[in-house]
Amino acid sequence: MKAVQRKGFLKRGRFEVTPLFTASVNDAFYQKFGYGLRLGYNLRDSFGLAARFVTYRKPEFSDPRTWQPAPIRTDNGRAGKIAFQSNLVPSQIYDQLMLDGVWSPIYGKVSFREKQIVHFDVFLNAGLGLVWTSTSEEREYGPGPGHSKLATDFGGGVRFYPKEWMAFEVGMTATLYPDQPLAGLPDTVQKVFVANVGLSFFFPRTFDYIYP
């Protein structure tokens, strides 16, 4: 038996496709849900680049201009509206398109039901991109896609690899962007923190150990 065993999962030179589902965690008044897709390529086993698109719109395909986010007002939102006798302005993010660097500094494995060994890694991601919100254009011209705004994001999570071609991930991502929640007020930095759940598929489906 070798004293140091080689890794049981390699990502270098492989593409990955990841459907994502998200839910906001930092808005006390409105709960937002989204879904999207991440496409990535692993330059090294511990580092890759990924483009991520997430939308928070309702899928109403008859007229895309009527697509609206569907935030769910919480009990705090209902109580706040009654207490202040006014509308609570949610952070109405419509879509986001980000380019991230993904770094995986920690790798390990766990025993599942004492029979199967599942490999995992912990990853950190950060990047830049664009977000589309409901402000300004919607207030002036009715429902629409809104103006795009520069944004940055950062986060992290853990991925489990039950198969050499598939991984299940959970994580958190924070997106920061300037926005104008109310007309006549200056832009302020908006923060959207979401929990992510995804299922990654790797191509090629298998990998080989290559020594220099």
C-alpha positions in Angstrom: 0.0 0.0 0.0 1.3 3.4 -0.9 1.9 5.8 2.0 0.4 8.7 0.0 -2.4 7.8 -2.3 -3.1 9.8 -5.4 -6.3 11.9 -5.8 -9.4 10.0 -6.8 -10.8 12.8 -8.9 -9.1 15.2 -11.4 -10.6 18.2 -13.1 -7.7 19.6 -15.1 -8.6 20.0 -18.8 -12.3 19.2 -18.3 -15.4 21.3 -19.0 -18.3 21.4 -16.6 -22.0 22.3 -17.0 -23.9 23.1 -13.8 -27.6 23.9 -13.5 -28.1 26.1 -10.5 -31.0 26.9 -8.1 -30.7 29.9 -5.8 -32.6 31.5 -2.9 -31.8 34.8 -1.2 -30.9 34.8 2.5 -30.3 38.4 3.4 -33.6 40.2 2.7 -35.8 40.3 5.7 -38.9 41.5 3.8 -38.8 39.7 0.4 -37.6 36.2 -0.4 -36.3 35.8 -4.0 -35.7 32.5 -5.9 -33.7 32.1 -9.1 -32.3 29.5 -11.5 -29.6 29.4 -14.1 -26.6 27.8 -15.6 -22.8 27.8 -15.1 -20.3 26.9 -17.8 -16.7 26.3 -16.7 -13.3 25.1 -17.8 -10.6 23.8 -15.4 -7.2 25.1 -16.4 -5.7 23.3 -13.4 -7.1 20.8 -11.0 -7.4 23.5 -8.4 -8.3 26.5 -10.6 -10.8 27.2 -13.4 -12.9 29.9 -15.1 -16.6 29.9 -15.2 -19.4 32.0 -16.7 -22.6 32.0 -14.6 -26.0 33.2 -15.6 -28.9 33.4 -13.1 -32.4 34.8 -13.6 -35.0 35.7 -11.0 -37.9 36.1 -13.4 -41.1 34.2 -13.7 -41.1 32.1 -16.9 -43.9 33.9 -18.8 -43.0 33.1 -22.4 -45.8 34.9 -24.2 -44.3 38.4 -23.8 -40.7 38.6 -22.4 -41.2 42.3 -21.5 -43.8 41.2 -18.9 -41.3 38.8 -17.2 -41.1 39.9 -13.6 -39.2 38.6 -10.6 -41.6 36.9 -8.1 -40.3 37.9 -4.6 -42.3 36.4 -1.8 -43.2 38.9 0.9 -42.3 37.5 4.3 -44.2 38.0 7.6 -41.7 40.8 8.4 -42.6 42.4 5.1 -46.3 42.3 5.9 -45.7 43.7 9.4 -43.5 46.4 8.1 -46.0 47.6 5.5 -48.7 47.8 8.2 -46.4 49.6 10.6 -45.0 52.2 8.2 -48.2 52.4 6.0 -46.1 52.4 2.9 -44.6 50.2 0.3 -41.4 48.4 1.0 -39.0 48.6 -1.9 -37.3 45.3 -2.6 -34.0 44.9 -4.3 -35.5 43.9 -7.7 -32.7 42.1 -9.4 -33.8 40.5 -12.7 -30.7 38.8 -14.2 -27.0 38.5 -13.6 -24.2 37.4 -15.9 -20.8 36.9 -14.2 -17.3 35.6 -15.1 -15.6 34.1 -12.1 -12.3 32.5 -11.2 -12.8 29.4 -9.1 -10.1 28.2 -6.7 -10.3 24.8 -4.9 -7.6 24.8 -2.2 -8.9 21.9 -0.1 -9.5 18.3 -1.3 -10.6 15.3 0.7 -12.8 12.3 0.9 -15.4 10.8 3.2 -16.9 7.4 3.7 -20.6 7.1 2.8 -22.5 4.4 4.5 -19.2 2.6 5.2 -19.1 1.3 1.7 -18.6 4.1 -0.8 -15.9 6.7 -0.6 -17.1 10.1 -1.9 -14.5 12.7 -2.9 -15.0 16.4 -2.2 -13.3 19.8 -2.5 -13.9 23.2 -1.0 -13.9 26.1 -3.5 -13.8 29.9 -3.4 -15.0 32.0 -6.3 -14.8 35.7 -7.2 -15.4 37.7 -10.4 -17.0 40.6 -12.3 -20.0 40.9 -14.5 -23.4 42.6 -15.1 -26.7 42.6 -13.4 -30.1 43.8 -14.7 -32.6 45.3 -12.3 -36.1 46.8 -12.3 -35.1 50.4 -11.6 -35.3 53.6 -13.7 -36.4 52.1 -17.0 -39.3 50.3 -15.5 -40.4 53.4 -13.5 -40.4 55.5 -16.7 -41.5 53.1 -19.4 -43.3 50.2 -17.7 -42.1 46.6 -17.2 -38.9 45.8 -19.0 -35.4 44.4 -18.7 -34.0 47.5 -16.9 -30.5 48.9 -17.3 -27.4 46.7 -16.9 -25.0 47.6 -14.1 -21.5 46.5 -13.3 -21.3 44.0 -10.5 -18.8 42.0 -8.5 -19.4 38.7 -6.7 -17.6 36.4 -4.3 -18.5 33.2 -2.5 -17.6 29.6 -1.8 -18.9 26.2 -1.1 -18.3 22.5 -1.2 -18.7 19.9 -4.0 -19.1 16.2 -3.6 -18.1 13.8 -6.4 -20.2 10.5 -6.2 -19.1 9.8 -9.8 -16.1 10.8 -11.9 -18.3 12.7 -14.2 -20.7 14.3 -11.7 -20.7 16.5 -8.6 -23.3 17.9 -6.2 -22.5 21.3 -4.8 -23.9 23.6 -2.1 -22.6 27.1 -1.5 -23.1 30.8 -0.9 -22.6 33.8 -3.2 -22.7 37.5 -2.5 -23.3 40.0 -5.4 -22.7 43.7 -5.0 -23.8 46.3 -7.5 -24.8 50.1 -7.5 -28.5 50.7 -7.9 -31.2 53.4 -7.3 -34.1 51.9 -5.4 -36.0 55.1 -5.4 -36.2 57.9 -8.0 -34.5 61.1 -7.0 -32.0 59.4 -4.6 -28.4 58.7 -5.4 -27.1 55.2 -6.2 -26.3 53.0 -3.3 -24.5 49.6 -3.1 -27.0 46.8 -3.1 -26.1 43.4 -1.7 -27.7 40.1 -2.6 -26.6 37.0 -0.7 -27.9 33.7 -2.1 -27.6 30.1 -1.2 -26.8 27.9 -4.2 -27.5 24.3 -5.0 -26.2 22.7 -8.2 -25.4 19.5 -10.1 -22.3 19.6 -12.2 -21.6 17.3 -15.2 -18.0 17.0 -16.4 -16.7 16.5 -20.0 -14.8 14.3 -20.9 -16.6 12.0 -18.6 -13.4 10.2 -17.6 -9.9 11.4 -16.7 -6.4 10.0 -16.9 -3.4 10.6 -14.7 -0.7 12.2 -16.8 2.8 12.6 -15.4 5.2 15.2 -16.9 
